[in-house]
Amino acid sequence: MKLPKFISNNTVLKITSLNAIVISIRLVVSVFIQRMLAIAVGESGIASIGQVRNVLAMLTTTSTLGVFSGVVKYVSQFKADQPELSKLFSTVTLFTLVGSVLSSAILFFGASFFSDYLFYNQEYIYVFHLLAVIIPFIAVNRIVNGVISGLSDYKRYAKIELISYLLGAVALVYGLYNSDLKGVIIAIALTPIIQLIVLVFVFGKTLKQYVNFRTLNFSIVYKNKLLAFTLMSFISSFLINYIELDIRSLVTKEININEAGYWTAMTFISKNYMVFATGLFTLYVLPKFANITGKQEFVKEVINIYKTILPIFALGMLLVYLLRNLIIQIIYPEFTGMEPLFKWQLLGDFVRLSSVVLAHQFLAKRLVKSFVITELISLILFFVLSKIFISYYGTEGVVLAHFVRYVIYFVVVIFVIKHYYNNPTLQKE
């Protein structure tokens, strides 16, 4: 089927429309899965699943020492330069080996501590032992995804995303019906293996064209460049997931675990519609910004992205808000405590989308100081405001903190980018 001309002539729309098809299928499946989980394991089970997903997200950073965005940037820049790519992947291999070994050891030997810290009992030790074994698969999966994103191979990216998600959903349903919550958690932990198998099957031949495995060694030519991305990834991915874990624990202690389940369910819905933007960021925004050199070109590209995707997201989020009670009834029956959370979560996500587009300039240009400062401001605001607002507004205070945090973050990012372009000395990598 041919795409309409106005879409085929616009790369942002091509990626967005293809993502829309894939994610629409994902959403249908996700509704079915989340409803089953809500009925089978309840609010407390949803909260526990949220904890495991956050741990898994943190491991995507630690297992590779956070080099994903660096792989995207340098593959985009040097995809026609095989010697340079060999240097890059030699360093990436060493980073991944160190990250995987350290992460596996810490998880395996600290399983008892992590089970107590995150779940307040020893019943989840098996989760951390299992994840410790799976970490190498998580690492390789992350690196290959970085290559796909750097090449902006959005068609295969969409295919991999869809097949992986559907197979993961099948595994989750199987786990639920065989071992209830324990089976679900095991299925979630095994998902990276499923994803890697799909990646190798769909992208294996192309990968060999860009990664010459015979020339890889343990050279560290790209060490300093990739360490910058390690720091940025630690701040943006590891810390945000740690803070989410902590806030979920705070809601459980200050109010109850059911309220923690409501907030977790709200974040699941948020992450489902925000996936529409994730593919665009990694496949288009980051590679595009990496190759932009001037202020005018940057502003023009940002305006193009904004006018293309913001109206689509605004309409989608408005529909989600208007249909919020129906969404709760369909996906999370009996989770009526979620209803007040929609307004601030949706508003926060819209501002977040607008600000994160701009903030990808920090990753694209390896502006470590700018990235670290702005992200730390964002994370500290979220953590502190959540603690304050929970006292006054209960669980709704967390999503209110989410909104306020991103409004301030947006203003700060605009200020920092203006400062960057007004100071020519800062524009030298």
Secondary structure as UniProt FT lines:
FT   HELIX           5..8
FT   HELIX           11..62
FT   TURN            63..66
FT   HELIX           68..78
FT   TURN            79..80
FT   HELIX           82..109
FT   HELIX           111..119
FT   TURN            123..124
FT   HELIX           125..150
FT   TURN            151..152
FT   HELIX           154..210
FT   HELIX           213..215
FT   TURN            221..222
FT   HELIX           223..233
FT   HELIX           234..239
FT   HELIX           240..254
FT   HELIX           257..280
FT   HELIX           281..285
FT   HELIX           286..290
FT   HELIX           295..322
FT   HELIX           324..331
FT   TURN            333..334
FT   HELIX           336..341
FT   HELIX           342..364
FT   TURN            365..366
FT   HELIX           368..393
FT   TURN            394..395
FT   HELIX           396..421
FT   HELIX           424..427
//
